[in-house]
Amino acid sequence: MIRLHTFNGGIHPAENKDQSTSRPIASAGIPSELVLPLHQHIGAAAQPVVAVGDKVLKGQLIAEAEGFVSVPLHAPTSGTIAAIEPRAVPHASGLEELCIVIRSDGADEWITHQGLCQTLNVEHLQDITPRQLVEHIRSCGIAGMGGAGFPTSVKLNIGKQDIHTLILNGAECEPYITADDMLMRERAIEVVKGAQILLHIVGAKRCLIGVEDNKPQAIDALNAALVEVNEQHHIDVVAIPTKYPSGGEKQLIKILTGEEVPSGGIPASIGIVCQNVGTSAAIYRAVELGEPLISRVITVTGDSVARAGNYDAMIGTPVSYLLQLAGYQQQKRERVIMGGPMMGFALPQLELPVIKTSNCLLAPTEKELPLNDVAMACIRCGMCSEACPAELLPQQLYWFSKSQEFDKAEQHNIFDCIECGACSYVCPSHIPLVQYYRYAKGAIRDERAAQAKAEKARLRFEERQARKDREEAEKEARRKARAEAAEKAQQEKKAAAASGDVATAAPAASEELEKLQKKLDAAQTAKAKTQDKLDAAKADESMADKIPAFEAALVKTQDKIKELAKEIAAAKKAAKAAQAAEPAATATDKGDPNSPERLKRKWETAQGRLDTALKRLEQAKAEGLDTVDALQAGIDKQQERVDEAKAAYEAALSGDAPAAPAPSAEELDALRKKILAQEDRVQKMQERHDMAKADGLDTADALAMGVQKQLDKLQQLQQELTAAEALAANANNGAS
């Protein structure tokens, strides 16, 4: 015998179940149009894989799961995709969501399908791993059919948790609803075989099927099915007292096991998995027959319908179609409720579809289910606390929700409220307590989402700041390196200039380059900041109006970077020209070119070039290159220069320096060519100086000094030419 327990509170409303249990489950047939919302479960909505105009078959995948907490969607019948567009969906908000609309062809033609054993080519269920079963259940689009529609594959993904008990929920405690009752009566074998599959997946040692004792026919059918499959010693059907809301997951677990699911926890944390009997039957059909979840049993009842009963309806069937089948008679104050009178919600219109979690359509008369009375002030009677099955303080939660003290409501465990409506049912002031709790929960979820968004923005800002600091550090390191290099170059120039007469053009050019480089670094930093702002604006919908301004600023900064790059290139050319002019202007040895010191340096320079040429010759010979002959000829000429320089030096030491030889005609032509080239350099340097001066650039002064040095060099060459021509004229006169 299984010892039963009880839970706190609960109520006993009128059952009103006989209206819909007098006839067997009937087929709802094929409506002309099916509307299939992509979001029929908790988690992410499915994503369409079909297009408008596509032909589909019954059971064909039309939308795939998006993420882990999601399930796919399949076509309930064959037909054509008529639209993929936002449509009104059965929800208390009355909002629209994306839906796939199928225009049925009446053929109801199935895709090729078979059981999982045939697909995997195995003989028994035990040959299939739990992981394969869970993946197959997910691919068949099965979500919980007795509550909020939690994806079944996620619920069965227990990881390393030790599950000792599987519970099938057949309590169906809410008034009017009999879908699970009739399913257990007529398809008990499917429920039991589904339980076998679930036991294999979770690895539990026992299974308890909890059914309220007001359903004796369902209990008998289940027990007969257990005997048929020889599971009467492994799976137990437990009749529990009729009490609302004994069908709540946590309440049913408390009744059957005496264990309590901790606040904020899940049944798996205490070794229990709970599934609805309708979900169990759907799992059986998916595994044994290969059928995805495309239909369900739904109760259509209330005094406004002539033929109350249960219908096997395709997912997406319009509510108006089902009501017409049941002989709906429109009332003066029309009201159709999806779900039961305790937890259901009134539909804003009847052209809404049945979804996977729809278990009842209640069409009561005003006499049968009167409209809500006007709420009065709370009299603090405490009846709501006595009725609450979750052992909460409904009165306190009401005050916190009404005054928007959501932090206090959360501290009083408002998320443990299962929204059963027991508190509202017993309230003598007719206060819609559950609506206040739903409002508070929604506000808390919105606040959490805002906090998560703010935290994401904070992390993004910190990462940007860290990147900015890193770039600043790298920039500072480059600046220090440039400063050290400039200081080193300055020291070298000071050491090389013995007389201290160092040209200022190169330092000025170097200083200008450094200024331009700083501007370029600043522009690149500004570009990075603008790009970050643009990326943030694109990621945040509230900043969409700022995107054009950021894009324009980014283009402007890029143009500035290009201009700075051009200026840096021009400054580098000016610095190079100034450096080329510097040797002639800064030469410290302006004495006699035939002095022993000058002749000795000339000899040593020629000897160094000869040594270098000899090394190249040896290397060419070792490698067998074709340049050996050319190198040898060059060495011979260089040897002659060395000998001449040595002889001149020795003659200078002995005081017998030879008179300067008269230049040849070829040497005079070469000197004239140098003068022409130098004149061209002076002209180009003058043009650059004029441009810099006209544009107001800081390089104008440095370029002016460069022009002067080039003019000095030109004057020196012209003096050399004059002297050479005089020597040549004297030589000619002497010869004559």
Residue pairs with C-beta under 8 A, 6 or more apart in sequence:
2 208
2 236
2 238
2 256
3 258
4 238
4 240
4 241
4 255
4 256
5 254
5 255
5 256
5 257
5 258
6 241
6 254
6 255
7 246
7 251
7 254
7 255
7 389
8 388
8 389
8 390
8 391
9 385
9 386
9 387
9 388
9 389
9 390
9 391
9 422
10 243
10 244
10 245
10 246
10 251
10 387
10 389
10 422
11 243
11 244
11 387
11 422
11 425
11 426
12 242
12 243
12 244
13 175
13 244
13 341
13 342
13 425
14 175
15 175
15 176
15 214
15 242
16 175
16 176
16 301
17 175
17 176
17 177
17 178
17 181
17 214
19 176
19 301
19 302
19 308
20 176
20 178
20 182
20 299
20 300
20 301
20 308
20 309
20 310
21 178
21 181
21 182
21 310
22 308
22 309
23 307
23 309
24 182
24 186
24 310
25 182
25 183
25 186
25 297
25 309
25 310
25 311
25 312
26 309
26 310
26 311
26 312
26 325
27 311
27 312
28 311
28 312
28 313
28 314
28 317
28 321
28 322
28 325
29 325
30 77
30 104
30 106
30 108
30 314
31 104
31 314
31 317
31 318
31 321
32 103
32 104
33 82
33 101
33 102
33 103
33 104
33 318
34 76
34 77
34 79
34 101
34 102
34 104
34 314
34 315
34 316
34 317
34 353
35 87
35 99
35 100
35 101
35 316
35 318
35 352
35 353
36 62
36 63
36 73
36 76
36 99
36 100
36 101
36 102
36 315
36 316
36 353
37 87
37 89
37 97
37 98
37 99
37 353
37 355
38 45
38 46
38 47
38 48
38 63
38 73
38 97
38 98
38 99
38 100
39 45
39 46
39 89
39 97
39 98
40 73
40 143
40 149
40 315
40 355
40 356
40 357
41 70
41 71
41 143
41 144
41 149
41 150
41 151
41 356
41 357
42 69
42 143
42 148
42 149
42 150
42 151
43 67
43 68
43 69
43 70
43 71
43 150
43 151
43 154
44 65
44 66
44 67
44 69
44 70
45 66
45 70
45 97
45 98
46 63
46 64
46 65
46 66
46 70
46 71
46 72
46 73
47 63
47 64
47 66
48 62
48 63
48 84
48 98
48 100
49 61
49 62
49 63
49 64
50 56
50 62
50 63
50 81
50 84
50 100
51 81
51 84
52 81
52 82
52 83
52 84
53 80
53 81
54 80
54 81
55 78
55 79
55 80
55 81
56 62
56 75
56 78
56 79
56 80
56 81
56 102
57 75
57 78
57 109
57 110
57 111
58 75
58 76
58 77
58 78
58 108
58 109
58 110
58 111
58 294
59 74
59 75
59 110
59 111
59 113
59 291
59 292
59 294
60 74
60 75
60 111
61 72
61 73
61 74
61 292
62 73
62 74
62 75
62 81
62 100
62 102
63 72
63 73
63 100
64 72
65 71
65 72
65 138
68 154
69 151
69 154
70 151
71 138
71 141
71 142
71 143
71 151
71 152
71 153
72 138
72 139
72 141
72 292
73 100
73 141
74 140
74 141
74 292
74 293
74 294
75 102
75 294
76 102
76 294
76 295
76 314
76 315
76 316
76 317
77 102
77 104
77 105
77 108
77 294
77 314
78 104
78 105
78 107
78 108
78 109
78 110
79 102
79 103
79 104
79 105
80 102
80 103
80 105
81 100
81 101
81 102
81 103
82 101
82 102
82 103
83 99
83 100
83 101
84 98
84 99
84 100
84 101
85 98
85 99
85 101
86 96
86 97
86 98
86 99
87 96
87 97
87 99
87 101
87 353
88 94
88 95
88 96
88 348
88 349
88 351
88 352
89 95
89 96
89 97
89 99
89 352
89 353
89 355
90 319
90 338
90 347
90 352
90 353
90 354
90 355
90 358
91 345
92 345
94 348
99 353
102 316
113 289
113 290
113 291
114 289
114 290
115 287
115 288
115 289
115 290
116 128
116 132
116 133
116 136
116 286
116 287
116 288
116 290
117 123
117 124
117 125
117 127
117 128
117 288
118 290
119 290
120 127
120 128
120 132
122 128
125 196
125 197
125 200
125 287
126 200
128 200
130 156
130 200
130 201
130 202
130 203
133 197
133 200
133 201
133 287
134 153
134 156
134 157
134 201
135 153
136 286
136 287
137 152
137 153
137 156
137 283
137 286
137 287
138 151
138 152
138 153
139 292
140 282
140 286
140 291
140 292
140 293
141 292
141 293
141 294
141 356
142 151
142 152
142 153
142 279
142 282
142 283
142 286
142 292
142 293
143 149
143 150
143 151
143 152
143 279
143 293
143 356
143 357
144 150
144 151
144 152
144 155
144 275
144 276
144 279
144 357
145 276
145 278
145 279
145 282
145 293
145 296
145 356
145 357
145 359
146 169
146 172
146 180
146 247
146 276
146 277
146 278
146 279
146 359
147 249
147 276
147 357
148 357
149 355
149 356
149 357
152 275
152 279
152 283
155 273
155 275
156 198
156 201
156 202
156 273
158 202
158 268
158 273
161 268
161 269
161 271
162 271
163 202
163 203
163 204
163 268
163 271
163 272
163 273
164 204
164 205
164 206
164 271
164 272
165 204
165 205
165 206
165 207
165 208
165 257
165 271
165 272
165 273
166 195
166 198
166 199
166 202
166 204
166 206
166 207
166 208
166 272
166 273
166 274
166 275
167 207
167 208
167 209
167 210
167 252
167 253
167 256
167 257
167 267
167 272
167 273
167 274
167 275
168 191
168 195
168 198
168 207
168 208
168 209
168 210
168 274
168 275
168 276
168 277
168 280
169 210
169 247
169 249
169 252
169 274
169 275
169 276
169 277
170 180
170 181
170 184
170 191
170 209
170 210
170 211
170 212
170 215
170 218
170 222
170 276
170 277
171 210
171 211
171 212
171 240
171 246
171 247
171 252
172 178
172 179
172 180
172 181
172 212
172 215
172 247
173 212
173 242
173 243
173 244
173 245
173 246
173 247
173 248
174 244
174 245
174 247
174 339
174 340
174 341
174 342
174 343
174 360
175 244
175 340
175 341
175 342
176 299
176 301
176 302
176 340
176 341
176 360
176 362
177 299
177 339
177 340
177 359
177 360
178 299
178 301
178 310
179 278
179 296
179 297
179 298
179 299
179 310
179 359
179 360
180 218
180 276
180 277
180 278
180 297
180 359
181 215
181 217
181 218
182 297
182 310
183 191
183 277
183 278
183 281
183 297
184 191
184 211
184 215
184 218
184 221
184 222
184 277
185 217
185 218
185 221
186 221
187 281
188 218
188 221
188 222
188 224
188 225
189 225
189 228
189 229
190 280
190 281
190 284
190 285
191 209
191 222
191 225
191 277
191 280
191 281
191 284
192 222
192 225
192 226
192 228
192 229
192 231
192 235
193 229
193 284
193 288
194 279
194 280
194 281
194 282
194 283
194 284
195 207
195 209
195 231
195 235
195 280
196 229
196 231
196 235
197 283
197 284
197 287
198 207
198 273
198 275
198 280
198 283
199 207
199 234
199 235
202 273
204 273
206 234
206 235
206 236
207 234
207 235
207 236
208 235
208 236
208 238
208 256
208 257
209 222
209 235
209 236
209 237
209 238
209 277
210 238
210 240
210 246
210 252
210 255
210 256
211 218
211 219
211 222
211 237
211 238
211 239
211 240
212 239
212 240
212 241
212 242
212 243
212 246
212 247
213 219
213 239
213 240
213 241
213 242
214 242
219 237
219 239
222 237
223 232
223 237
226 232
226 235
226 237
238 256
240 246
240 252
240 255
240 256
241 255
244 342
244 420
244 422
245 251
245 342
245 389
245 418
245 420
245 422
246 252
246 255
248 389
248 418
248 420
249 261
249 267
249 274
250 260
250 261
250 267
250 390
250 418
251 389
251 418
252 274
253 259
253 260
253 261
253 267
253 270
253 272
253 274
254 260
257 272
259 270
259 272
260 270
261 267
261 269
261 270
261 272
262 269
262 270
263 413
263 416
264 415
264 416
267 273
267 274
278 296
278 297
278 359
282 293
282 296
285 291
286 292
286 293
293 315
293 356
294 314
294 315
295 312
295 313
295 314
295 315
296 312
296 313
296 315
296 354
296 356
296 358
296 359
297 310
297 311
297 312
297 313
297 359
298 310
298 311
298 313
298 322
298 354
298 358
298 359
298 360
298 361
299 309
299 310
299 359
299 360
299 361
300 308
300 309
300 310
300 311
300 322
300 323
300 325
300 326
300 360
300 361
300 363
301 308
301 309
301 326
301 360
301 361
301 362
301 363
302 308
302 361
302 362
302 363
302 364
302 365
302 368
302 369
303 363
303 364
303 365
303 367
303 368
304 328
304 329
304 330
304 331
304 363
304 364
304 365
305 323
305 326
305 327
305 328
305 329
305 363
306 326
306 327
306 328
306 329
307 325
307 326
307 327
308 326
309 326
311 322
311 325
311 326
313 322
313 354
314 354
315 353
315 354
315 355
315 356
316 353
316 354
316 355
317 353
317 354
318 350
318 351
318 352
318 353
318 354
319 336
319 338
319 347
319 350
319 351
319 352
319 353
319 354
319 361
320 350
320 351
322 354
322 361
323 336
323 350
323 361
323 363
326 363
328 363
331 365
331 366
332 366
333 366
333 371
335 346
335 363
335 364
335 366
335 369
335 371
336 346
336 347
336 350
336 361
336 362
336 363
337 344
337 345
337 346
337 347
337 360
337 361
337 362
337 363
337 364
337 369
338 344
338 345
338 347
338 352
338 358
338 360
338 361
338 362
339 345
339 358
339 359
339 360
339 362
340 360
340 362
341 362
341 364
341 369
342 420
342 421
342 422
342 425
343 419
343 420
343 421
344 360
344 362
362 369
372 430
372 432
373 430
374 430
375 429
375 430
375 431
375 432
376 429
376 430
376 431
377 429
378 395
378 398
378 429
378 431
379 428
379 429
380 395
381 428
382 395
383 426
383 427
383 428
384 394
384 395
384 398
384 422
384 423
384 424
384 426
384 427
384 433
385 392
385 393
385 394
385 395
386 426
387 422
387 423
387 425
387 426
388 394
388 422
388 423
389 418
389 420
389 422
390 413
390 416
390 417
390 418
392 412
392 413
392 414
392 416
392 417
393 412
394 423
394 433
396 412
397 409
397 412
397 414
397 417
397 433
397 436
397 437
397 440
398 431
398 433
398 436
398 437
399 405
400 406
400 408
400 409
400 412
400 414
400 440
401 409
401 414
401 436
401 437
401 439
401 440
402 436
404 440
404 443
406 440
406 443
406 444
406 447
409 440
409 444
410 444
414 437
414 440
414 441
414 444
415 441
415 444
417 434
417 437
417 441
419 434
419 437
419 438
420 434
421 434
423 433
423 434
424 431
424 432
424 433
424 434
427 433
460 536
464 532
467 528
468 525
468 528
468 529
471 525
471 528
472 525
475 521
475 525
478 521
479 518
479 521
482 514
482 517
486 510
486 514
489 510
490 507
493 502
493 506
493 507
494 500
494 502
497 586
497 588
498 588
499 588
501 586
501 588
502 586
503 578
503 581
503 582
503 585
503 586
503 705
503 709
504 705
505 575
505 578
505 579
505 581
505 582
505 702
505 705
505 706
505 709
506 575
506 578
506 579
506 582
508 578
508 701
508 702
508 705
509 571
509 574
509 575
509 578
509 699
509 702
510 575
512 571
512 575
512 698
512 699
512 702
513 568
513 571
513 572
513 575
515 698
516 564
516 567
516 568
516 571
517 568
519 564
520 561
520 564
520 565
520 568
523 557
523 560
523 561
523 564
524 561
526 557
527 554
527 557
527 558
527 561
530 550
530 553
530 554
530 557
531 554
533 546
533 550
534 547
534 550
534 551
534 554
536 543
537 543
537 544
537 546
537 547
537 550
538 547
567 697
570 688
570 692
570 697
570 699
571 699
573 688
574 688
574 692
574 699
574 702
574 703
574 706
575 702
577 685
577 688
577 703
577 706
577 710
578 702
578 703
578 705
578 706
578 709
581 705
581 706
581 709
581 710
581 713
582 709
584 709
584 712
584 713
584 716
585 709
585 712
589 597
589 598
591 598
592 598
594 648
594 652
594 657
594 660
595 652
596 649
596 652
596 653
599 645
599 648
599 649
599 652
600 649
602 645
602 648
602 649
603 642
603 645
603 646
603 648
603 649
606 638
606 641
606 642
606 645
607 642
607 645
609 638
610 635
610 638
610 639
610 642
613 631
613 634
613 635
613 638
614 635
616 631
617 628
617 631
617 632
617 635
620 627
620 628
620 631
621 628
648 657
648 658
651 657
651 658
660 727
662 727
662 728
662 730
662 731
663 671
663 724
663 727
663 728
665 728
667 724
668 721
668 724
668 725
668 728
671 717
671 720
671 721
671 724
672 721
674 717
675 714
675 717
675 718
675 721
678 710
678 713
678 714
678 717
679 714
681 710
682 707
682 710
682 711
682 714
685 703
685 706
685 707
685 710
686 707
688 703
689 700
689 703
689 704
689 706
689 707
692 699
692 700
692 703
693 700
